[in-house]
């Protein structure tokens, strides 16, 4: 896999979006969102507490490089297990071609659990925000490496209007600077580099000191044991996102228990980063539950799917790294 798989994924995503917009017009999605109950509070679910680091447990059937991870996975059943055994947030892969996910899975999981849901996909347009809200998501993923700074800023603001929180994902110091510059409140540090398919927890350790007070920091990918989690917890991460280790575990409740025990006394007690310890993260911007009266955003105009060419991608994103044993 010498090519950058992220380029292929984004290209395919644009094609998918053209078809979906023809099948389900934006106006129909807005109508579906009008009478929805308020979204769950994603940010509050990840806010630092004295009990330790938060867990985002991921429903993930496959990845581009690792192939099928759990061929017989029942997404609703495992999401229910996650919620029952203490996951703070559940992440749902909805990309079909590369991750064997589907937007319908998100809706089915929403009907089964009460914890906040993150739609994990390659968000390029405002149309996808309305899709996510209509399907029951409380938050979406914005990947810095596939968006221009202006697009990222527009989508971040549009998400607030639709009623969604955003996990803004970066992999490098430059991408982190971009995320902070556009006002990201919840920063994801992806330990995976899609240009090399290498996963290194050290990525989080290197970037954490660059995050100023006020942001919630999520470390993503590469967690298989409690010891893996302890490293980023001690460094000051507020949450970890775990996928493959959970969907491939023979004892899912036991694996969650192992991870949560390692999280106890994590970010809140980390002396190395007192500025990111528990307490208030600042007032949250108001979010609108139905949000059909939200102002029109530039992400919607000018042919939403045909976004301009993106700058050089230095990793980030959701693709699976091929370096065993670490991938999320």
N, C-alpha and C positions, 0 to 999 in steps of 0.2 A: 504494500500500500504506500507507494512512494508519493502519490499525489496528496494534496491537502484535501481530506475528505470533507472538510467544512465547506469548501467551494461547491462540491457536488451536492451537498445537502441543501445549501441555500438556493442553488439553481433549481433543484427539484421542488423546493418549497414555494418558489414563485409560480411554478407551473401548477402546483396543487391549488394555490390561492386563486388563480384565474378561474379554475374550474369551480371552486367552492363559491366564489362570488357570483357566478352565473346561476348556480343552483339555489343558493340561499342569499338573496339580496340583503344589503346592510339594513335597509328599512325594516325588514322582517325581524332581524336580530334585535334591533332597537325596541321593537314592539314586544318581543319576548322578555326583554329585560325590564320593561316598565313596571311590572307588578311583582318583581322578585323581592324576597325579604332582604334586609341589609346583609352585606357580606360579613363573614367572620373577620375578626381583627388579627390579621396575619402578623403585623408588627408587634402587637402585644404578646402573641404566642411565642415570639422569639426574644422578647425583652429579657435582659439578664435578671436572674433571681439568685438568692442565696443557695438554692438547691443545686445550682450548677448549670452546665451547658445544655442548650435545647437540642432536640433531635428532630430532624426532617427525615422521615423514612420514605423511601422511593419505591413506587410500583414500576418495575422495569423488566420487560420480558426479554429484550435483546439489545445488542449494540452493534454498530457498524463493523468494528474490528474483532470483537469477541464472539460475534454471531449469537445464536440462541443461548440465552442464559438459563431460562426456565420454561421449557416448551409446554408444560402442563399448568403453568401459572394461572390461578384464578384471581384476577385483579381485585374483585370485590372482596373475596374471602381474605386475601392477604392484607388489604387495606383495613378491613375490620379488625384483624389481628393486631395490626400496628396501633390502631386507635385504642383498642382494649388494653394493650400492654404499655401504654404511656408515650407514644409518639406525640410530639407537640404539633407537628404539621405533617401532612402527607403530600408528597410530590408525585404527580402522575405524568408519565411520558405519553404524549399524544401524537407524536410523529409516527406515521404509518409505515413508510418505506424502510426506514433505517432502524427503527426501534420497536416495530410491531405493536405500536400503540394505536389509540383511536380517541377522538373527541367524545364518542359515546361512552367510553370507559369512565371518563371524568364525571359525566352525568350520573352514571350508575353508582360510582363511588360516593358522590355527593349525597345520594339518597340513602346511603348505608352508614355514613359516619357524620359526626358533628364537629370534628376538628377542622381547622382551616386547610384548604387545598391550594397547592401551587400547581398551575398548569406549566409543565416543562416542555417547551417547544422552541422553535426558532422564530421569534416574533419579529416581523418585518413591517407590519402595517397596523393601522388602527382597527381595521376589520377584525383582526385576530383578537383584539381586546374585547370587542363585543361578543365574538364567538365564545371566548373564555367565560365572560360574565354569564352569558345565557346558559352555559353548560354547568355552572355552579362553582367556578373557580373563585377564589378570594384573592389570588395573586398570580402574577405572570412573571416569566423570566425575560430579561432584556440582556442580550449578550453584546458587550462593548465591541468585540472584534468583528462583528458583522454589520455594524451600524456606524454611519457617520455621526459625529458629535451632535449635529443639528437634528438628525433623525432620532437619536437617543433622547435628546431633550424633549422633542415633540411627543414621543411615545410615553415618556415618563409623565408628562403633564396630562396627556390624553388618558392615561390609566387612572389618574386621580378622578378625572371627570366621569369615567365609566364606573368607578367604584372599586377599583382594584389597587392593591399594593403591588410593588415591583421589587423583585430581587435582581439587582444589577450586577452582572457577572464580569469579572476581569481575570486576567492571568499574568499580566505584566505590570510593572510600575507605571508605564505610560497609560495603560488602560485604566488603572486605578485612578490616576490623576483625572482622566476624562470622566469617570463615573462620579468622582467627587465634585468636579466642576459643574456638572449638570444638576447637581443637587440630590444624588442618590442617598437615601436614608438607610437602606438595607443593602450592604455590599457583599456579594459572593466572590470568594477567591477560589477559582477553579485550580486544583492542583494538577490538572491534566493539560499538557501542551499538545494540541492536535497536529502541529507541524512535525513533531518527533514521536508522537504517541507515547510519551513518557509521562508517568504520574509520580510526582514528588510532593510529599507533605511539606517539604522544606519551602515550597512556593508560598504557602500560608505563613510560615515562620518568617520568611524574608519580607513579605509585604505588610504584615500586621503593624509593625512600628510606624508605617507611613500613614495609617488611618487615624485621623484626628478624633477627639472626643465627640460623641453624639451619634455616630453611625453604629448600626448593628452589623456585626461581621459574621458571615457564614462561611465555613471552610467546606469545600465540596470535593469529593472523590478521594479514593485511596484509603478508605477506612475499613479494615477487616477485623481488627482486634481492639480490645480496650486500651492497649498500650498505644496504638495509633492515635486514638482519640485523646489520650492524656497529653500527648505532645502539643497539640494545638490548644487544648483547654488551658494548659499551664501558660501558654504564650498569650492568652487573652481572647481567643475566639469565643463568640457568644453562642454559636450553634454549629452543628455539623450535619451535612447531608450524606446519607448512606443509602446505597442502592444494591449493588451486586452482592455484598456480604449478607444482606437480608433475604433477597429473593432466592439465593442459592443455599441458605442455611437449612440444615435438617431439622433444627429446632428454632423456629423464628422467635418465639417468646424468650427462649434462653439467650439468643443472640442480642435481643433488645436489652435484656437484663444486664448482660455483660457490658454493653456499650453505655448504658445509663449509670452503672456503677462507676465506670471510668469517668463519666461526666460530673459526678458529684463533686462539689467544691471546685469547679473549674474556673470559668471566666471571672466570676464575682470575687473570688479570692486571689486572683493572680496579681502578685505584687509588682510584676514587671510592667504592667500597663494600668496604673490606677485611674487614668483618665477614662478608660473604657469599662470600669467596673460598674456594678449594679446601680440602681437608682434611676432617676428619670432620664429619658433620652431626649427630652424636649417635647414641646407640643406638636402633635401630629397635624398635618394639613387635613382639613375637612374632606371627607369622601362622600359621594352621593350614592345612595343605594340603587335607585333605578337609573338615574343619570341620563335619561333621554333628553333632558333640556340642557345638557352640558354643551359648552361652546364648541363649535366646529374647530378641529385642529388641523394643522397643515399636513399631518400624516395621512389624512383622509383624501386630500385633494390631489389632482393631477395624475390619476391612474395609480391607485394605491399600491398595486403589486409591483409595478415597474420601478422599483427603487433604483437610484443611481448606483454605479459601481462602488463597491466598498473599498476602504483603504486596506493596506496589507494586513492580513490576519496573523496574529502572533500566538494563537492558541485560544483558550477560552472555549466556551460552547459546551455541548452536551455529548459529543461523540465519545465513544469508548476508546480508551487507550489500549494498545495491544500488549503493553508490557505486563506480563503476569508477575506476581499475583495481584498487583494493584490496579484496579479500575473500579469505578463506582457503579 
